[in-house]
Amino acid sequence: MNPYIYRSGNMRLFVILSRVPYPLDKGDKLRAYHLIKELSNHHEVMVCALNDGSKPTMEFGELSALGVKVEVIQLNRLAIGLHLLAGLFSSKPFQVKYFYQYGAHKKVRKLIDKFKPDHIYAQLVRTAEYVKNEHLIPKTLDYMDAFSAGVERRISNASFFKRPFFISEYKRLLNYENLIFDYFEHHSIISNQDQVLIRHQDHRKIKVVSNGVNTDYFQATGQKQVKFDLVFTGNMSYPPNVACANYLVNQVLPLVWEKKPNITIQIAGSSPDKTVQELASDRVHISGWLDDIRDAYATAKIFVAPMQIGTGLQNKLLEAMAMRLPCVTSTLANNALGATPGNEVLVGDSADEIASHILNLIENKSIRELIGRAGYQYVTINFSWKSASDKLNQFFETRSK
């Protein structure tokens, strides 16, 4: 049986990812999955996904039904360790060393030779080494986030022993993001904020391709069954989310509880870090993985995500706003989102400001509804996976003529 759905006028698009794009429990997987889903409406798509864990046994959701062929290349765990050790004497980032293996590269080359793509799309600098020398095929690199900036923001919070590693990795990533630019004809990134953090002299040529949100899937239900006053979601092993959860419970909520001692929060998301688990109390519920993350949004009054570190666009904010939840966040997160503070979102950069916004929303149902409606309208107009894929199609079609 032919694995592809052929359409007239389309191209062969080879996509290489650092992870299998399912289940959708991480931001890069979510972005890859939905963009591939949209791109498959126009192109024959082959996905090559690296895998550093146990071999996936699940189907790849709707991708298979759409005719997208997913090839998984298993990385050798021993080789990963050896490469990281060798990375101590290399100038390449550990992010890149971790995901690159010569044996895997040979398999990637075979897939490319067999598929004969018209264009190669590489997600994240982690995958760049595998395709950077495919000079006869036009290529797009999706930086997604400015990884170097994300690592730099973690330096100040790192322990004494970890800090030298983060400083080294920051410098390596900064240099690599610059050097790898010239190997690709096209480049994309998730926000204007991240674009300016790539230090290449032509960084302004990087096209901003934001994430989208499926407002048919993430939508407010009729009568809400509220179980918690506040909710925060995300991959709870991801350091920026871990830091945010700790900041919320240890610095923001004590200020809220002084005036409203019964306020509760649900922290929802996969693989909660030990420090996140330790936050649990009669007022703080740590749910772990939820089969349907919409349940977390649908049972809360307010979404709070005052991110302190990290880069990129927060999908959690798009999802919450799509479900008409009023959102409280930080300037760092809103710089990527681009919402109007005080209208579509509430923004604060101190524990006092965040707590004040939370108390204001708790006490004023009409303001909650007003911010919720404005936020919904904002994401509906500005964030869709179709518009994101249309921007990428401009790359592919330009280079295919």
TAJOTA-V603819 format. One record per backbone hydrogen bond with DSSP energy under -0.5 kcal/mol. NH is the residue of the N-H (numbers start at 1). CO is the residue of the C=O. E is the energy in kcal/mol with one decimal. If there is no record, write none. Layout:
# TAJOTA-V603819
NH | CO | E
NH | CO | E
This chain:
# TAJOTA-V603819
6 | 4 | -0.7
10 | 7 | -1.3
13 | 11 | -0.7
13 | 44 | -3.2
14 | 12 | -0.5
14 | 119 | -2.6
15 | 13 | -0.6
15 | 46 | -3.1
16 | 121 | -2.3
17 | 48 | -2.7
22 | 20 | -1.2
25 | 23 | -1.9
30 | 26 | -2.4
31 | 27 | -2.4
32 | 28 | -2.3
33 | 29 | -2.8
34 | 30 | -2.1
35 | 31 | -2.1
36 | 32 | -2.7
37 | 33 | -2.2
38 | 34 | -2.0
39 | 35 | -3.0
40 | 36 | -2.2
41 | 38 | -1.6
42 | 39 | -1.9
43 | 39 | -2.0
44 | 11 | -3.0
45 | 43 | -0.7
46 | 13 | -2.5
47 | 69 | -3.1
48 | 15 | -3.6
48 | 46 | -0.5
49 | 47 | -0.6
49 | 71 | -2.9
50 | 17 | -2.2
50 | 48 | -0.5
51 | 73 | -2.0
63 | 60 | -1.7
64 | 61 | -0.7
65 | 61 | -0.8
66 | 62 | -1.8
67 | 64 | -1.5
68 | 63 | -2.4
69 | 45 | -1.6
69 | 67 | -0.5
70 | 68 | -0.5
71 | 47 | -3.6
71 | 69 | -0.6
72 | 70 | -0.5
73 | 49 | -2.6
73 | 71 | -0.5
74 | 72 | -0.6
75 | 51 | -3.2
80 | 76 | -2.0
81 | 77 | -1.8
82 | 78 | -2.2
83 | 79 | -2.7
84 | 80 | -2.3
85 | 81 | -1.9
86 | 82 | -2.6
87 | 83 | -1.6
88 | 85 | -1.3
89 | 86 | -2.0
90 | 87 | -1.5
96 | 93 | -0.6
97 | 93 | -2.4
98 | 94 | -2.6
99 | 95 | -0.8
100 | 96 | -1.1
105 | 101 | -2.2
106 | 102 | -2.0
107 | 103 | -1.5
108 | 104 | -2.2
109 | 105 | -2.5
110 | 106 | -2.0
111 | 107 | -2.1
112 | 108 | -2.4
113 | 109 | -2.8
114 | 110 | -2.2
115 | 111 | -2.8
116 | 112 | -2.6
118 | 12 | -2.6
119 | 12 | -1.5
120 | 138 | -2.2
121 | 14 | -3.1
122 | 120 | -0.5
122 | 140 | -2.9
123 | 16 | -2.4
123 | 121 | -0.5
124 | 122 | -0.6
124 | 142 | -3.3
127 | 124 | -1.6
128 | 125 | -0.9
130 | 127 | -1.3
131 | 127 | -0.6
131 | 128 | -1.1
132 | 128 | -1.8
134 | 131 | -2.0
135 | 133 | -1.9
137 | 134 | -1.3
138 | 118 | -0.6
140 | 120 | -2.7
141 | 186 | -2.3
142 | 122 | -3.2
142 | 140 | -0.6
143 | 141 | -0.9
143 | 188 | -2.2
144 | 188 | -0.7
145 | 143 | -2.3
147 | 145 | -1.3
149 | 146 | -0.6
150 | 146 | -1.7
151 | 147 | -2.3
152 | 148 | -2.4
153 | 149 | -2.0
154 | 150 | -0.5
154 | 151 | -1.1
155 | 151 | -0.6
155 | 152 | -1.2
156 | 152 | -0.5
158 | 154 | -0.7
158 | 155 | -1.1
163 | 159 | -2.1
164 | 160 | -0.5
166 | 162 | -2.0
167 | 163 | -2.4
168 | 164 | -2.3
169 | 165 | -2.9
170 | 166 | -2.4
171 | 167 | -2.0
172 | 168 | -2.3
173 | 169 | -2.8
174 | 170 | -2.4
175 | 171 | -1.9
176 | 172 | -2.7
177 | 173 | -3.0
178 | 174 | -1.0
179 | 175 | -2.5
180 | 176 | -2.9
181 | 177 | -0.5
182 | 179 | -0.8
183 | 180 | -1.5
184 | 181 | -1.5
185 | 139 | -0.8
186 | 139 | -2.0
188 | 141 | -2.4
189 | 207 | -1.9
190 | 144 | -2.7
195 | 191 | -2.0
196 | 192 | -1.8
197 | 194 | -1.0
198 | 195 | -1.3
199 | 197 | -0.6
203 | 200 | -1.9
205 | 202 | -2.5
206 | 203 | -1.7
207 | 187 | -2.4
209 | 189 | -3.2
209 | 207 | -0.7
210 | 208 | -0.6
213 | 383 | -0.7
215 | 213 | -1.1
217 | 214 | -0.7
218 | 214 | -3.2
219 | 217 | -1.2
220 | 322 | -0.5
224 | 222 | -0.6
226 | 224 | -0.9
227 | 299 | -2.7
228 | 299 | -2.4
229 | 264 | -0.6
230 | 264 | -2.1
231 | 302 | -1.5
232 | 266 | -2.4
234 | 268 | -1.4
236 | 234 | -0.8
236 | 270 | -1.7
238 | 235 | -1.6
241 | 238 | -1.1
242 | 238 | -2.3
243 | 239 | -2.9
244 | 240 | -2.0
245 | 241 | -2.6
246 | 242 | -2.2
247 | 243 | -2.3
248 | 244 | -2.7
249 | 245 | -2.3
250 | 246 | -2.6
251 | 247 | -2.0
252 | 247 | -1.8
253 | 248 | -3.4
255 | 252 | -1.1
256 | 252 | -1.3
257 | 253 | -3.4
258 | 254 | -1.1
259 | 255 | -0.5
259 | 256 | -1.3
260 | 256 | -3.0
263 | 260 | -1.7
265 | 283 | -2.2
266 | 230 | -2.0
267 | 285 | -3.1
268 | 232 | -2.6
268 | 266 | -0.7
269 | 288 | -1.6
273 | 236 | -2.6
276 | 273 | -0.6
277 | 273 | -2.6
278 | 274 | -2.0
279 | 276 | -1.6
280 | 277 | -1.5
281 | 284 | -2.4
285 | 265 | -2.9
285 | 283 | -0.5
286 | 284 | -0.6
287 | 267 | -1.8
287 | 285 | -0.8
288 | 267 | -0.7
295 | 292 | -1.9
296 | 293 | -1.0
297 | 293 | -1.2
298 | 294 | -2.9
299 | 295 | -0.9
300 | 297 | -1.4
301 | 228 | -0.8
301 | 229 | -0.7
302 | 229 | -1.7
303 | 326 | -2.5
304 | 231 | -2.3
305 | 328 | -3.2
307 | 305 | -2.2
315 | 313 | -0.8
317 | 314 | -0.8
318 | 314 | -1.3
319 | 315 | -2.6
320 | 316 | -2.3
321 | 317 | -2.5
322 | 318 | -2.2
323 | 319 | -1.2
324 | 321 | -1.8
325 | 320 | -2.4
326 | 301 | -0.7
328 | 303 | -2.5
329 | 346 | -2.8
330 | 305 | -0.8
334 | 330 | -2.4
335 | 331 | -2.2
336 | 332 | -0.6
336 | 333 | -0.7
337 | 333 | -1.4
338 | 334 | -3.8
341 | 339 | -0.7
342 | 345 | -2.9
343 | 340 | -2.0
343 | 345 | -0.6
344 | 340 | -2.1
345 | 340 | -1.2
346 | 327 | -2.6
348 | 329 | -2.4
354 | 350 | -2.5
355 | 351 | -2.6
356 | 352 | -2.2
357 | 353 | -2.2
358 | 354 | -2.3
359 | 355 | -2.6
360 | 356 | -2.3
361 | 357 | -2.3
362 | 358 | -2.6
363 | 359 | -2.1
364 | 360 | -0.9
368 | 364 | -2.0
369 | 365 | -2.4
370 | 366 | -2.1
371 | 367 | -2.8
372 | 368 | -2.4
373 | 369 | -2.4
374 | 370 | -2.2
375 | 371 | -2.6
376 | 372 | -2.0
377 | 373 | -2.3
378 | 374 | -2.0
379 | 375 | -2.2
380 | 376 | -2.2
381 | 377 | -1.8
382 | 378 | -2.1
383 | 379 | -2.3
384 | 382 | -0.5
388 | 384 | -1.7
389 | 385 | -2.4
390 | 386 | -2.2
391 | 387 | -1.4
392 | 388 | -1.4
393 | 389 | -2.4
394 | 390 | -1.1
395 | 391 | -0.8
395 | 392 | -0.7
396 | 392 | -1.9
397 | 393 | -2.9
398 | 394 | -1.7
399 | 395 | -1.9
400 | 396 | -0.9
401 | 397 | -0.7
401 | 398 | -0.6
